[in-house]
Amino acid sequence: MITLNDYLYSGDTVLKILLKYSSDLKRDAIASHNPIDLAHSNFLIQIIELLEHTDFLTSQSNRIKDFYHYMTREYPFLAFTFKGRIKSLIRAEEKFNGYILEYIYNYYKENGKYPGEVQIKNNLNCFRDLIAYRIVISLPLCHVSDEGNLEKQEIGYLYEIANVLPGFLEERGFTPELSGHPENEGSPVLDEGVRPYYRDYVRTPRPSGYSSMHITLYDNQARCYTEMQLRTKDMDDYAEIGEANHFGYEKSQEENRSKRDIIPPGECRFFDEAYERLIRLQELDLSAIKVNMFKAYNNHLINDGCGLFRGRQILPFEHLSRFQNDEI
């Protein structure tokens, strides 16, 4: 079985690794009549296209930057950042195999049998976050009349921004996608017209404590999906360097092991292969990897300049509070 791990020690660039991995995976899938690996290869080609043909990102980021300028006018007292990234190769590979495990496991629990190849393939047409942007806001203490209400005020501004964002971007060629989440899970502070588009993890945080607002949009000019995330700085810190980060990793490992306990090896070929690829990725020693522009001393001290592990940054904008600017 071909796995991504086999290509991470050659010293190649991320793009060359992708080209070799996807090509070998496709050749093997055709030879072994494996339609899931063929779909896997096609998924990798999407990432290759993003890395090879980046002109559309200039147009996309400029239209997103229009919203950044809108916020500087409407919220001069806020500090905020806009960040954009293409999903990293390792994270994308983990997510693809994780989707296979989850779908087969849930199908088996519900039906007492395994899904067919066509059903599994159809379930894999659900990637909407290969490109993602994040807006992180912070209200400086000098603008807070009551420090005890800081969190409440920041969340209030977050929902204000969330209400404006879909319509603003729709005028610039983006179409918001329905979230699929029950509307009653969204905050009543969200306008009725935008609530169906948001996955509101602020009102209902994930079990890890992760809080954020997510919306998926289709860029009609670039012909691709992109995800927008809205957070306060405290939410972002918790997700990136707090317990949510560690908890999510440990929880995913535990869940995968429990799925393996229920579906023994040899019963479902596609589950076995996805599980093996996922476990091998989770057991990677990042310090041993030799990829252009990537360096890790261990699995915590990482400098990823190529989009292998943490994503390739494509849009960094930062706005300081107007009050702070005036003091400079």
C-alpha positions as CSV (number, residue, x, y, z in Angstrom):
1,M,0.0,0.0,0.0
2,I,1.3,3.4,-1.0
3,T,1.3,6.1,1.8
4,L,2.3,9.7,2.1
5,N,5.0,8.7,4.7
6,D,7.0,7.0,1.9
7,Y,7.7,10.4,0.3
8,L,8.7,12.6,3.2
9,Y,12.3,11.7,3.6
10,S,13.7,12.3,0.1
11,G,14.4,16.1,0.4
12,D,11.8,16.9,-2.2
13,T,9.6,20.0,-2.2
14,V,6.0,19.7,-1.1
15,L,4.9,20.1,-4.7
16,K,7.2,17.4,-6.0
17,I,6.0,15.0,-3.2
18,L,2.4,15.7,-4.2
19,L,3.1,15.0,-7.8
20,K,4.9,11.7,-7.1
21,Y,2.4,10.5,-4.5
22,S,-0.7,11.3,-6.5
23,S,0.9,9.7,-9.7
24,D,1.9,6.5,-7.9
25,L,-1.4,6.3,-6.1
26,K,-3.3,6.6,-9.4
27,R,-1.2,4.0,-11.1
28,D,-1.6,1.6,-8.2
29,A,-5.3,2.3,-7.9
30,I,-5.9,1.4,-11.6
31,A,-3.8,-1.7,-11.3
32,S,-5.6,-2.9,-8.2
33,H,-9.1,-1.7,-9.2
34,N,-9.3,0.6,-6.1
35,P,-11.8,3.4,-6.9
36,I,-11.2,5.0,-3.4
37,D,-7.5,5.4,-4.0
38,L,-8.4,6.8,-7.5
39,A,-10.6,9.4,-5.8
40,H,-7.8,10.0,-3.3
41,S,-5.4,10.7,-6.2
42,N,-7.9,13.2,-7.7
43,F,-8.2,14.9,-4.3
44,L,-4.4,15.4,-4.2
45,I,-4.5,16.9,-7.8
46,Q,-6.8,19.6,-6.4
47,I,-4.1,20.6,-3.9
48,I,-1.5,20.5,-6.7
49,E,-3.6,22.9,-8.8
50,L,-3.8,25.3,-5.8
51,L,0.0,25.3,-5.4
52,E,0.8,25.5,-9.1
53,H,-1.7,28.0,-10.3
54,T,-2.0,30.7,-7.7
55,D,-3.1,33.7,-9.8
56,F,-6.7,33.3,-8.7
57,L,-5.6,33.9,-5.1
58,T,-4.6,37.4,-6.0
59,S,-8.1,38.2,-7.1
60,Q,-9.7,36.3,-4.2
61,S,-7.4,37.9,-1.5
62,N,-8.1,41.4,-3.0
63,R,-11.9,40.9,-2.7
64,I,-11.4,39.6,0.9
65,K,-9.2,42.6,1.6
66,D,-12.2,44.8,0.7
67,F,-13.8,43.5,3.9
68,Y,-10.6,44.2,5.8
69,H,-10.9,47.9,4.7
70,Y,-14.6,47.9,5.6
71,M,-13.7,46.8,9.1
72,T,-10.9,49.4,9.5
73,R,-13.6,52.1,8.8
74,E,-16.4,50.6,10.9
75,Y,-14.3,49.3,13.8
76,P,-11.3,51.7,14.1
77,F,-11.1,50.9,17.8
78,L,-10.7,47.1,17.3
79,A,-7.4,45.3,16.8
80,F,-7.8,42.5,14.3
81,T,-6.0,40.2,11.9
82,F,-6.9,38.6,8.6
83,K,-5.0,35.4,7.8
84,G,-5.3,33.1,4.8
85,R,-3.9,29.6,4.2
86,I,-4.0,26.7,1.9
87,K,-4.5,23.5,3.9
88,S,-1.2,21.7,4.6
89,L,-0.5,18.4,3.0
90,I,-0.3,16.4,6.2
91,R,-3.6,17.9,7.5
92,A,-5.4,17.3,4.2
93,E,-4.2,13.7,4.1
94,E,-5.3,13.2,7.7
95,K,-8.7,14.7,7.0
96,F,-9.3,12.6,3.8
97,N,-8.6,9.3,5.5
98,G,-10.5,10.5,8.6
99,Y,-13.6,11.0,6.5
100,I,-13.3,7.5,5.1
101,L,-13.1,6.0,8.6
102,E,-15.9,8.0,10.0
103,Y,-18.3,7.3,7.1
104,I,-17.7,3.5,7.1
105,Y,-17.9,3.3,10.9
106,N,-21.2,5.3,11.1
107,Y,-22.7,3.4,8.1
108,Y,-21.8,0.0,9.8
109,K,-23.2,1.1,13.1
110,E,-26.5,2.1,11.5
111,N,-26.9,-0.7,8.9
112,G,-24.9,-3.6,10.2
113,K,-23.0,-3.9,7.0
114,Y,-20.3,-1.9,5.1
115,P,-21.1,0.7,2.4
116,G,-20.3,0.1,-1.2
117,E,-17.5,1.8,-3.2
118,V,-19.9,4.3,-4.8
119,Q,-21.3,5.4,-1.5
120,I,-17.8,5.9,0.0
121,K,-16.7,7.9,-3.1
122,N,-19.8,10.2,-2.9
123,N,-19.1,10.9,0.7
124,L,-15.6,12.2,-0.2
125,N,-17.1,15.1,-2.2
126,C,-17.3,17.2,1.0
127,F,-14.0,19.1,1.2
128,R,-14.7,22.9,1.4
129,D,-11.8,24.2,3.4
130,L,-8.7,23.6,1.2
131,I,-8.5,27.4,1.2
132,A,-9.5,29.1,4.5
133,Y,-9.3,32.6,5.9
134,R,-9.5,33.6,9.5
135,I,-10.6,36.9,11.1
136,V,-9.4,37.3,14.7
137,I,-10.6,40.4,16.7
138,S,-9.5,41.9,20.0
139,L,-11.0,44.8,21.9
140,P,-8.1,46.7,23.6
141,L,-8.7,47.3,27.4
142,C,-8.5,51.0,26.9
143,H,-11.8,50.8,25.1
144,V,-13.5,48.7,27.7
145,S,-15.7,50.5,30.2
146,D,-16.3,47.4,32.3
147,E,-13.4,44.8,32.2
148,G,-15.8,42.1,33.5
149,N,-17.8,42.4,30.3
150,L,-14.8,42.3,27.9
151,E,-15.7,38.8,26.5
152,K,-19.4,39.7,26.1
153,Q,-18.5,42.9,24.2
154,E,-16.0,41.1,21.9
155,I,-18.5,38.4,21.1
156,G,-21.1,41.1,20.3
157,Y,-18.8,42.6,17.8
158,L,-18.0,39.2,16.4
159,Y,-21.7,38.6,15.6
160,E,-22.1,42.1,14.1
161,I,-19.3,41.3,11.7
162,A,-20.8,37.8,11.0
163,N,-24.1,39.4,10.1
164,V,-22.5,41.7,7.5
165,L,-19.9,39.3,6.0
166,P,-22.0,37.0,3.7
167,G,-23.8,39.9,1.9
168,F,-20.7,41.9,1.6
169,L,-18.8,39.0,-0.1
170,E,-21.8,38.0,-2.2
171,E,-21.6,41.4,-3.9
172,R,-18.0,40.5,-4.8
173,G,-18.6,37.1,-6.4
174,F,-18.9,34.7,-3.5
175,T,-22.0,32.6,-2.8
176,P,-22.5,31.4,0.8
177,E,-23.3,27.7,1.3
178,L,-25.9,26.3,3.7
179,S,-24.1,24.9,6.7
180,G,-26.3,21.9,7.2
181,H,-26.5,22.7,10.9
182,P,-29.9,23.1,12.6
183,E,-30.8,26.8,12.6
184,N,-31.7,26.7,16.3
185,E,-28.1,25.9,17.1
186,G,-27.1,29.4,15.9
187,S,-27.3,32.4,18.1
188,P,-30.4,34.5,18.0
189,V,-28.1,37.5,17.6
190,L,-27.3,36.2,14.1
191,D,-29.7,37.7,11.6
192,E,-32.3,35.3,10.3
193,G,-31.1,35.6,6.7
194,V,-27.5,34.6,7.6
195,R,-28.0,32.1,10.3
196,P,-28.4,29.0,8.0
197,Y,-24.9,29.7,6.6
198,Y,-23.0,29.5,9.9
199,R,-21.7,26.7,12.0
200,D,-21.9,28.5,15.3
201,Y,-19.3,27.0,17.7
202,V,-19.4,30.2,19.8
203,R,-22.9,29.6,21.0
204,T,-22.3,25.8,21.1
205,P,-18.6,25.0,21.5
206,R,-17.2,21.7,20.6
207,P,-16.5,19.1,23.3
208,S,-12.9,20.3,23.4
209,G,-14.0,23.8,24.3
210,Y,-13.2,25.1,20.7
211,S,-15.1,28.2,19.9
212,S,-15.4,29.9,16.5
213,M,-17.8,30.7,13.7
214,H,-17.4,29.0,10.3
215,I,-19.0,29.9,7.0
216,T,-18.3,28.3,3.6
217,L,-18.5,30.3,0.4
218,Y,-18.1,29.4,-3.3
219,D,-15.9,31.8,-5.2
220,N,-17.7,32.1,-8.6
221,Q,-14.7,33.9,-10.1
222,A,-12.0,31.4,-8.9
223,R,-14.5,28.4,-9.1
224,C,-13.5,27.0,-5.8
225,Y,-14.8,26.8,-2.2
226,T,-13.3,28.7,0.6
227,E,-14.0,28.8,4.4
228,M,-14.1,31.9,6.6
229,Q,-13.6,31.6,10.4
230,L,-14.4,34.3,12.9
231,R,-12.9,34.3,16.4
232,T,-11.9,36.5,19.3
233,K,-8.2,36.5,20.3
234,D,-9.0,34.3,23.3
235,M,-10.8,31.8,21.1
236,D,-7.9,31.8,18.7
237,D,-5.3,31.3,21.5
238,Y,-7.3,28.4,23.0
239,A,-7.6,26.7,19.6
240,E,-3.9,27.3,18.5
241,I,-1.9,26.9,21.7
242,G,-4.4,26.0,24.4
243,E,-6.2,22.8,25.5
244,A,-8.4,22.6,22.4
245,N,-5.3,21.9,20.2
246,H,-4.0,19.1,22.4
247,F,-7.4,17.7,23.3
248,G,-8.5,17.5,19.6
249,Y,-5.4,15.6,18.7
250,E,-5.7,13.1,21.6
251,K,-9.4,12.7,21.0
252,S,-9.0,11.9,17.3
253,Q,-6.4,9.2,18.1
254,E,-8.7,7.7,20.8
255,E,-11.7,7.8,18.4
256,N,-9.8,6.1,15.6
257,R,-8.6,3.3,18.0
258,S,-12.2,2.7,19.1
259,K,-13.4,2.5,15.5
260,R,-10.7,-0.1,14.9
261,D,-11.9,-2.1,17.9
262,I,-15.4,-2.3,16.4
263,I,-14.2,-3.0,12.8
264,P,-11.5,-5.7,12.9
265,P,-8.8,-5.9,10.3
266,G,-9.7,-7.7,7.1
267,E,-13.4,-7.0,7.1
268,C,-13.4,-3.8,5.0
269,R,-10.5,-3.1,2.7
270,F,-11.1,0.6,2.4
271,F,-11.3,1.0,6.2
272,D,-8.1,-0.9,6.7
273,E,-6.1,1.2,4.2
274,A,-7.5,4.6,5.5
275,Y,-6.8,3.5,9.1
276,E,-3.2,2.4,8.3
277,R,-2.5,5.7,6.5
278,L,-3.9,7.8,9.3
279,I,-2.1,6.0,12.1
280,R,1.2,6.2,10.2
281,L,0.7,10.0,9.9
282,Q,-0.1,10.4,13.6
283,E,3.1,8.5,14.5
284,L,5.3,10.7,12.3
285,D,8.5,11.9,13.9
286,L,8.5,15.4,12.3
287,S,12.1,16.0,13.2
288,A,13.2,13.2,10.8
289,I,11.4,14.7,7.8
290,K,13.5,16.2,5.1
291,V,11.3,18.5,3.1
292,N,12.3,21.8,1.5
293,M,11.6,24.9,3.8
294,F,10.6,22.6,6.7
295,K,12.4,22.2,10.0
296,A,11.3,20.5,13.3
297,Y,13.3,19.8,16.4
298,N,10.5,17.7,17.7
299,N,6.7,17.4,17.2
300,H,6.2,20.7,19.1
301,L,9.0,23.0,17.9
302,I,8.2,23.3,14.2
303,N,9.1,25.9,11.6
304,D,6.9,25.1,8.6
305,G,7.7,27.4,5.7
306,C,6.3,25.3,3.0
307,G,2.7,24.2,3.9
308,L,3.6,20.6,4.8
309,F,2.2,20.6,8.4
310,R,0.6,23.9,9.4
311,G,-0.6,25.3,6.0
312,R,0.8,27.8,3.6
313,Q,0.0,31.4,4.6
314,I,-1.4,33.4,1.7
315,L,-3.0,36.5,3.2
316,P,-1.6,38.3,6.3
317,F,-3.3,41.6,7.2
318,E,-3.3,43.2,10.6
319,H,-5.0,46.3,11.9
320,L,-4.1,47.9,15.2
321,S,-6.7,49.7,17.3
322,R,-7.0,53.4,16.2
323,F,-6.3,54.5,19.7
324,Q,-3.0,52.6,19.7
325,N,-2.1,54.1,16.3
326,D,-2.7,57.6,17.5
327,E,-0.3,57.1,20.3
328,I,2.6,56.1,18.0
